[in-house]
């Protein structure tokens, strides 16, 4: 079969991201392979963030971690905030990840001097909820406020679940 249009990095990223949104890691990685081998296009950070997101959506932290290592060590790409947020998302959604792994990926924000955003704090809060880490939830809530971000309704609702009976005192104090 003959192709009449040559794929570009942009079009390949759109295609891979479409599969990533569905958590279809098989198709996303298949197209990544075709992108590099058949079309001689080099993946960029957007490509790799889509791959990580595919594994996060599939709740496959081990797969995400393998591709995170490919991104850094084989492709020589530097993670950005979206990259680390995808890893946090994968870690929180997976059943076999320990609390220390959440902290390890969160540390990348400081190490790489990346700006945390609402997604970062949302994934951290989900991790606190999952692991019963009330003190860390309070610490990250305060950090979100100190950065001038407004907590979403989801964020406040999750804080209420984590704090239980202490929620009224907590929110009044802030």
The 8 nearest C-alpha neighbors of each residue, nearest first, counted from 0:
[[1, 2, 3, 4, 5, 37, 38, 6],
 [0, 2, 3, 4, 5, 37, 6, 38],
 [3, 1, 4, 0, 5, 6, 38, 37],
 [2, 4, 1, 5, 6, 0, 7, 38],
 [3, 5, 2, 6, 1, 7, 10, 38],
 [4, 6, 7, 3, 2, 38, 10, 8],
 [7, 5, 10, 4, 11, 8, 38, 9],
 [8, 6, 10, 9, 11, 5, 40, 12],
 [7, 9, 11, 10, 12, 40, 6, 42],
 [8, 10, 12, 7, 11, 13, 6, 14],
 [11, 9, 13, 7, 12, 8, 6, 14],
 [10, 12, 14, 8, 13, 9, 15, 7],
 [11, 13, 9, 15, 46, 10, 14, 16],
 [14, 12, 10, 16, 11, 15, 17, 9],
 [13, 15, 11, 17, 12, 16, 10, 18],
 [16, 14, 27, 12, 18, 17, 13, 11],
 [15, 17, 19, 49, 13, 18, 14, 12],
 [18, 16, 14, 20, 19, 15, 13, 21],
 [17, 19, 23, 21, 15, 27, 16, 20],
 [53, 20, 18, 16, 22, 21, 17, 23],
 [19, 21, 17, 18, 22, 16, 53, 56],
 [22, 20, 18, 19, 23, 17, 56, 53],
 [21, 23, 53, 56, 57, 19, 20, 24],
 [24, 22, 18, 21, 25, 26, 19, 27],
 [23, 25, 27, 53, 26, 22, 28, 54],
 [24, 26, 28, 23, 27, 29, 18, 30],
 [27, 25, 29, 28, 24, 23, 30, 18],
 [26, 28, 15, 24, 18, 30, 29, 25],
 [27, 29, 31, 30, 25, 26, 24, 32],
 [30, 28, 26, 32, 31, 27, 25, 33],
 [31, 29, 33, 32, 27, 28, 34, 26],
 [32, 30, 28, 34, 29, 33, 27, 35],
 [31, 33, 29, 30, 35, 34, 36, 28],
 [34, 32, 30, 37, 36, 35, 31, 29],
 [33, 35, 31, 38, 32, 40, 30, 36],
 [34, 36, 39, 40, 32, 33, 38, 41],
 [37, 35, 33, 39, 38, 34, 32, 40],
 [36, 38, 33, 39, 34, 35, 32, 40],
 [37, 39, 34, 40, 36, 35, 33, 6],
 [40, 38, 35, 36, 37, 34, 41, 33],
 [41, 39, 35, 38, 34, 8, 42, 7],
 [40, 42, 35, 43, 39, 34, 8, 74],
 [43, 41, 46, 40, 47, 44, 35, 8],
 [42, 44, 46, 45, 47, 41, 76, 8],
 [43, 45, 47, 46, 48, 76, 42, 78],
 [46, 44, 48, 43, 47, 49, 12, 42],
 [47, 45, 43, 49, 12, 44, 42, 48],
 [46, 48, 50, 44, 49, 45, 51, 43],
 [47, 49, 51, 45, 50, 82, 46, 44],
 [50, 48, 52, 16, 47, 46, 51, 19],
 [49, 51, 47, 53, 52, 48, 19, 27],
 [52, 50, 48, 63, 54, 53, 49, 85],
 [51, 53, 55, 49, 54, 50, 85, 19],
 [19, 54, 52, 22, 50, 56, 51, 24],
 [53, 55, 57, 59, 63, 51, 52, 56],
 [56, 54, 89, 52, 58, 57, 53, 88],
 [55, 57, 22, 53, 58, 54, 52, 20],
 [56, 58, 22, 54, 55, 59, 53, 23],
 [59, 57, 93, 55, 92, 56, 89, 54],
 [60, 58, 54, 57, 62, 61, 55, 93],
 [59, 61, 63, 89, 62, 90, 93, 64],
 [62, 60, 64, 63, 59, 65, 54, 89],
 [61, 63, 65, 60, 64, 59, 54, 66],
 [64, 62, 60, 51, 66, 54, 61, 65],
 [63, 65, 67, 61, 62, 66, 60, 68],
 [66, 64, 62, 68, 67, 63, 61, 69],
 [65, 67, 69, 63, 68, 64, 70, 62],
 [68, 66, 64, 70, 69, 65, 63, 71],
 [67, 69, 71, 65, 66, 70, 72, 64],
 [70, 68, 66, 73, 72, 67, 71, 74],
 [69, 71, 67, 74, 68, 76, 72, 66],
 [72, 70, 75, 76, 68, 69, 74, 73],
 [71, 73, 75, 69, 68, 74, 70, 76],
 [74, 72, 69, 75, 71, 70, 68, 76],
 [73, 75, 70, 76, 72, 71, 69, 42],
 [76, 74, 71, 72, 73, 70, 77, 69],
 [77, 75, 71, 74, 70, 78, 44, 43],
 [76, 78, 71, 79, 75, 44, 70, 111],
 [79, 77, 82, 76, 83, 80, 44, 71],
 [78, 80, 82, 81, 77, 83, 113, 44],
 [79, 81, 83, 82, 113, 84, 114, 78],
 [82, 80, 84, 79, 83, 85, 48, 78],
 [83, 81, 85, 79, 80, 48, 78, 84],
 [82, 84, 86, 80, 85, 81, 87, 104],
 [83, 85, 87, 81, 86, 82, 119, 88],
 [86, 84, 88, 82, 83, 87, 52, 51],
 [85, 87, 83, 89, 88, 84, 90, 82],
 [88, 86, 84, 90, 85, 89, 91, 122],
 [87, 89, 85, 91, 86, 90, 55, 122],
 [90, 88, 55, 60, 86, 92, 87, 91],
 [89, 91, 87, 93, 88, 60, 92, 96],
 [92, 90, 88, 126, 89, 93, 87, 125],
 [91, 93, 58, 89, 90, 88, 94, 55],
 [94, 92, 58, 90, 91, 95, 60, 59],
 [93, 95, 96, 92, 91, 58, 90, 60],
 [94, 96, 93, 97, 60, 90, 61, 92],
 [97, 95, 90, 94, 93, 100, 98, 91],
 [96, 98, 99, 100, 95, 101, 90, 130],
 [99, 97, 101, 100, 102, 96, 130, 126],
 [98, 100, 102, 101, 97, 103, 96, 104],
 [101, 99, 103, 102, 98, 97, 104, 96],
 [102, 100, 98, 99, 103, 104, 105, 87],
 [103, 101, 105, 99, 100, 104, 106, 98],
 [104, 102, 100, 106, 101, 105, 99, 107],
 [105, 103, 106, 107, 101, 102, 100, 83],
 [104, 106, 102, 107, 103, 108, 101, 83],
 [105, 107, 103, 104, 108, 109, 102, 110],
 [108, 106, 110, 109, 105, 104, 111, 103],
 [107, 109, 113, 106, 111, 112, 110, 105],
 [110, 108, 112, 107, 106, 111, 113, 105],
 [109, 111, 107, 112, 108, 106, 113, 105],
 [110, 112, 113, 108, 109, 107, 78, 79],
 [113, 111, 109, 108, 110, 114, 107, 115],
 [114, 112, 108, 111, 80, 115, 109, 79],
 [115, 113, 116, 80, 108, 112, 109, 79],
 [114, 116, 119, 113, 108, 80, 117, 120],
 [117, 115, 119, 118, 114, 120, 148, 80],
 [116, 118, 120, 119, 121, 115, 148, 150],
 [119, 117, 121, 116, 120, 122, 84, 115],
 [120, 118, 116, 122, 121, 117, 84, 115],
 [119, 121, 123, 117, 122, 118, 124, 116],
 [120, 122, 118, 124, 119, 123, 117, 125],
 [123, 121, 125, 119, 124, 120, 88, 118],
 [124, 122, 120, 126, 125, 121, 119, 127],
 [123, 125, 127, 121, 126, 122, 136, 120],
 [126, 124, 128, 122, 127, 123, 129, 121],
 [125, 127, 129, 123, 124, 128, 91, 130],
 [128, 126, 132, 124, 130, 125, 129, 131],
 [127, 129, 125, 131, 126, 130, 161, 124],
 [130, 128, 126, 127, 131, 125, 91, 132],
 [129, 131, 127, 132, 128, 126, 98, 125],
 [132, 130, 128, 127, 129, 133, 161, 126],
 [133, 131, 127, 130, 135, 134, 136, 128],
 [132, 134, 136, 135, 131, 161, 137, 127],
 [135, 133, 137, 136, 132, 138, 127, 139],
 [134, 136, 138, 137, 133, 132, 139, 127],
 [137, 135, 133, 139, 134, 138, 127, 124],
 [138, 136, 140, 134, 135, 139, 141, 133],
 [137, 139, 135, 141, 136, 140, 142, 134],
 [140, 138, 142, 136, 141, 137, 135, 143],
 [141, 139, 137, 143, 142, 138, 136, 144],
 [140, 142, 144, 138, 139, 143, 145, 137],
 [141, 143, 139, 145, 144, 140, 146, 138],
 [142, 144, 140, 146, 141, 145, 148, 139],
 [143, 145, 141, 147, 146, 142, 148, 140],
 [146, 144, 142, 147, 143, 141, 148, 140],
 [145, 147, 143, 144, 148, 142, 141, 115],
 [148, 146, 144, 145, 149, 143, 142, 150],
 [149, 147, 144, 143, 146, 150, 145, 117],
 [148, 150, 151, 144, 147, 143, 117, 146],
 [151, 149, 154, 148, 155, 152, 143, 144],
 [152, 150, 154, 153, 155, 149, 117, 156],
 [151, 153, 155, 154, 156, 150, 157, 149],
 [154, 152, 156, 151, 155, 157, 150, 121],
 [153, 155, 151, 157, 152, 156, 150, 158],
 [156, 154, 158, 152, 157, 153, 159, 151],
 [157, 155, 153, 159, 158, 154, 152, 160],
 [158, 156, 160, 154, 159, 155, 153, 161],
 [157, 159, 155, 161, 160, 156, 162, 154],
 [158, 160, 156, 162, 157, 166, 161, 163],
 [161, 159, 157, 158, 163, 162, 156, 128],
 [160, 162, 158, 159, 163, 128, 133, 157],
 [163, 161, 166, 159, 165, 160, 158, 164],
 [162, 164, 160, 165, 161, 166, 159, 158],
 [165, 163, 166, 162, 167, 159, 168, 160],
 [166, 164, 162, 163, 168, 167, 169, 159],
 [165, 167, 169, 162, 159, 168, 164, 163],
 [168, 166, 169, 170, 165, 171, 164, 159],
 [169, 167, 171, 166, 170, 165, 172, 164],
 [168, 170, 166, 172, 167, 171, 165, 173],
 [169, 171, 173, 172, 167, 168, 166, 165],
 [172, 170, 168, 173, 169, 167, 166, 165],
 [173, 171, 169, 170, 168, 167, 166, 165],
 [172, 170, 171, 169, 141, 168, 144, 140]]
